[in-house]
Amino acid sequence: MLMQIMIKYIKTVLIIFIFTPSCSFQEKTNSTGKSLEIIVVKGEDCLGVDFELFKTHFFIEQRPLVETELYGEKKNTFHLISILEQDFSKIFATHKNIIFINSGSELLIQKKNNVWAKNQKVFHVTIDKSSPISFKKAKIKKLASIIKEDEIQKRINVFTKQTSESLKRYMNNKFRHQISAPGGFLIVDSINDVLNLR
């Protein structure tokens, strides 16, 4: 009798396991890594000089962000993690921002969203071997700006959801302007059209 109950139980568990939709295993997970952290992958056909040029000039001047504006320093906002293509694995594939660098006959920048994870940007950059260095630098800085603006917009979207309704109303009524601030910010005072938050 006990044996029959155990057999029924095992069959039930097996049936549930077999007929449970497997799509949940196929779903992409959220991207990992910090928002300004970028995996830079040196392709197999990428010249060392092009890769170093990219890493050196993948830098844009500071635009105020909470983490980096406190001391007025101008520094590279991005944290670059350089790896070779042969070392690229599942561990790296879920990062928020990934850039593959290769050398070729023309300069190309291609962007794909959500390749291995949700909220992910993957760029494939081909650096033209024959272009002047100044042209390459300008394109590299443009790509840096695109990624930075995208990260700022993501942050604004998150903060907009966290901004207190009282702060939103106050900003709209007093200044006819919108604000997005991390949760917990309170109005201290507003003297001479200067808003103090804490």
For each residue, the residues with C-beta under 8 A, 3 or more apart:
1: 4 5
2: 5 6
3: 6 7
4: 1 7 8
5: 1 2 8 9
6: 2 3 9 10
7: 3 4 10 11
8: 4 5 11 12
9: 5 6 12 13
10: 6 7 13 14
11: 7 8 14 15
12: 8 9 15 16
13: 9 10 16 17
14: 10 11 17 18
15: 11 12 18 19
16: 12 13 19 20
17: 13 14 20
18: 14 15
19: 15 16
20: 16 17
21: 24
22: 25 26
23: 26 27
24: 21 27
25: 22
26: 22 23
27: 23 24
28: 114 116 117 118
29: 32 94 117 118
30: 117 118 119
31: 94 95 96 117 118 119 120
32: 29 94 95 96 117
33: 37 39 94 95 96 97
34: 37 79 96
35: 96 151 154 155
36: 67 77 78 79 148 151
37: 33 34 78 79 81 95 96 97
38: 58 78 79 80 81 95 97 98 99 147
39: 33 81 83 88 92 95 97 98 99
40: 51 54 55 58 80 81 82 83 99 101
41: 83 84 85 88 92 98 99 100 101
42: 46 51 82 83 84 85 101
43: 46 85 100 101 102 103
44: 85 86
45: 102 103 104
46: 42 43 50 51 101 102 103 127
47: 50 51 103 127 129
48: 51 52
49: 52 53
50: 46 47 53 54 101 103 127 129 136
51: 40 42 46 47 48 54 55 82 101
52: 48 49 55 56
53: 49 50 56 57 127 133 136 137 140
54: 40 50 51 57 58 101 125 127 140
55: 40 51 52 58 80 82
56: 52 53 59
57: 53 54 136 137 140 141
58: 38 40 54 55 76 78 80 140 141 143 144
59: 56 76 78 141 144
60: 63 77 141 144 145 148
61: 74
62: 65 68 69 73 74 75 77
63: 60 77 148 152
64: 68 69
65: 62 68 69 77 152 155
66: 69 70 182
67: 36 70
68: 62 64 65 73 75 77
69: 62 64 65 66 72
70: 66 67
71:
72: 69
73: 62 68
74: 61 62
75: 62 68
76: 58 59 80
77: 36 60 62 63 65 68 148
78: 36 37 38 58 59 144 147 148
79: 34 36 37 38
80: 38 40 55 58 76
81: 37 38 39 40 92
82: 40 42 51 55
83: 39 40 41 42 87 88 92
84: 41 42 87 88
85: 41 42 43 44 88 100
86: 44
87: 83 84 92
88: 39 41 83 84 85 92 93
89: 92 93
90: 93 94
91: 94
92: 39 41 81 83 87 88 89 95 98
93: 88 89 90 98 115 116 117
94: 29 31 32 33 90 91 116 117 120
95: 31 32 33 37 38 39 92 98 117 120
96: 31 32 33 34 35 37 117 119 120 121
97: 33 37 38 39 120 121 123 147 151
98: 38 39 41 92 93 95 115 120 121 122 123
99: 38 39 40 41 122 123 124 125 143
100: 41 43 85 122 123 124 125
101: 40 41 42 43 46 50 51 54 125 127
102: 43 45 46 124 125 126 127
103: 43 45 46 47 50 126 127 129
104: 45 108 126 127 128 129
105: 128 129 130
106: 126 128
107: 126 127 128 131 135 136 139
108: 104 124 125 126
109: 123 124 125 126 139 143
110: 123 124 125
111: 121 122 123 146
112: 115 121 122 123 124
113: 120 121 122
114: 28 117 118 119 120
115: 93 98 112 120 122
116: 28 93 94 120 122
117: 28 29 30 31 32 93 94 95 96 114 120
118: 28 29 30 31 114
119: 30 31 96 114 154
120: 31 94 95 96 97 98 113 114 115 116 117
121: 96 97 98 111 112 113 147 150
122: 98 99 100 111 112 113 115 116
123: 97 98 99 100 109 110 111 112 143 147
124: 99 100 102 108 109 110 112
125: 54 99 100 101 102 108 109 110 143
126: 102 103 104 106 107 108 109
127: 46 47 50 53 54 101 102 103 104 107 131 136
128: 104 105 106 107 131 135 136
129: 47 50 103 104 105
130: 105
131: 107 127 128 135 136
132: 135 136
133: 53 136 137
134: 137 138
135: 107 128 131 132 138 139
136: 50 53 57 107 127 128 131 132 133 139 140
137: 53 57 133 134 140 141
138: 134 135 141 142
139: 107 109 135 136 142 143
140: 53 54 57 58 136 137 143 144
141: 57 58 59 60 137 138 144 145
142: 138 139 145 146
143: 58 99 109 123 125 139 140 146 147
144: 58 59 60 78 140 141 147 148
145: 60 141 142 148 149
146: 111 142 143 149 150
147: 38 78 97 121 123 143 144 150 151
148: 36 60 63 77 78 144 145 151 152
149: 145 146 152 153
150: 121 146 147 153 154
151: 35 36 97 147 148 154 155
152: 63 65 148 149 155 156
153: 149 150 156 157
154: 35 119 150 151 157 158
155: 35 65 151 152 158 159
156: 152 153 159 160 180
157: 153 154 160 161 180
158: 154 155 161 162
159: 155 156 162 163 180 181 182
160: 156 157 163 180
161: 157 158
162: 158 159 180 181 182 183
163: 159 160 167 168 179 180 181 183 185
164: 167 168 183 185 186
165: 168 169
166: 169 170 187
167: 163 164 170 171 179 181 185 186 187 197
168: 163 164 165 171 172 178 179
169: 165 166 172 173
170: 166 167 173 174 187 190 195
171: 167 168 174 175 177 178 179 195
172: 168 169 175 176 177 178
173: 169 170
174: 170 171 190 195
175: 171 172 193 195
176: 172
177: 171 172
178: 168 171 172
179: 163 167 168 171
180: 156 157 159 160 162 163
181: 159 162 163 167 185 197
182: 66 159 162 185
183: 162 163 164
184:
185: 163 164 167 181 182 197 198
186: 164 167 197 198
187: 166 167 170 190 195 196 197
188: 196 197 198
189: 196
190: 170 174 187 193 194 195 196
191: 194 196
192:
193: 175 190
194: 190 191
195: 170 171 174 175 187 190
196: 187 188 189 190 191
197: 167 181 185 186 187 188
198: 185 186 188
